[in-house]
Amino acid sequence: MEPVVNRFADLNHDEIRRYSRHLIMPEVGMEGQRRLKASAVLLIGTGGLGSPLALYLAAAGVGRIGLVDYDTVDDSNLHRQVIHGESSVGMLKVESARRRMLDLNPHITIETYNVPLTSDNALEIMRGYDVVIDGTDNFPTRYLVNDACVKLGIPNVYGSILRFEGQLSVFYAKEGPCYRCMFPEPPPPGLVPSCAEAGVLGVLPGTIGTMQATEGIKLITGIGDPMVGRMLLYDALEMSFTTIRVRKNPNCPVCGIPAEDVELIDYEQFCGVPANDHVETRYNFEVPVPQIDALELKSRLDAGENLFVLDVRNPEEWEIAVMPNTIKIPKSQIELAAYQVASGAQAREQTVLNQIPTDREIIVHCRSGVRSMSVIETLRDLGYEPTRLVNMAGGILAWANDVDETMPVY
């Protein structure tokens, strides 16, 4: 495959010394390093995958690196987002990453975009970059990145992680398939949990993110065989790598048409889930969901009101912290029961739904208030009275912050 970057930039003496281990490799040499310096790479996300990506691309001498992220650093990020540290907690992630990258290599340029990537700004942000590397963790942004890359003719280095498993590929419509060739439609909402719901082994993004950086360098310099038309499946528990072929779909709705005809759509609507964890943007109910904050719930419980408080987190989370007087049923079990009832496989009384009353006010809570909204949607579909289903805003994190400061947070 021809290198993506065909322009060159001169290296000064300091850079020659810095990159000397690259320069003495015939596959890279002065020409490859000049391509790296002349290149521009856009990283979508500066979290788990973005951390090793940003570090290794900066160290490798990629001349211009763009960072897209609008989150701030939290101490719960630090077990996997290694570009950040204790001194960065509360800082914008793009600024924290920029600071560390320039400390690692002052010879590069960093451009930051402290905004969500949307259909309105994606083309403007991505235009002018040679390679886009997707370090996101949600389906709307993955489909958006893919479609915008196809429209602009830019290779998209894809990676994803969950629990102990990772995926890696390069989607480049000029040379092979795009993301939509392999995944024409997103999975049903709720089928694939996020890392916030299911967890992720802290070293996993280091493995996949470093391989994404490798693919980016290969594309820029033209060395090796990039993962175009192939997907790598990684299982950390077995320490196994499996490669599968990905074929270009001639009828793909995105890369199967002229690039100029590709239109960016409402990807949150297309996927049925939001591109972020902000609960207010996740659901659009015709009848708004009543909300209750932690202090009000505490007051009503202390007053002896007959409330049914439902904790829909996973059992592993219950071992960390629980609120008093709650009934614990995981979201997955409620959704399975709802499917069984809706399909006629089982009666409601034969499932966990028999624990959830229909004649009382139900306060649903999770960790932060997102999964609880999903459960409320499920219960509404089963015929529960909407006004009796109340979401606890902020979840158990709000309870720990506002009611019980001795409770651990995670």
Disulfide bonds with the S-S distance in Angstrom:
none
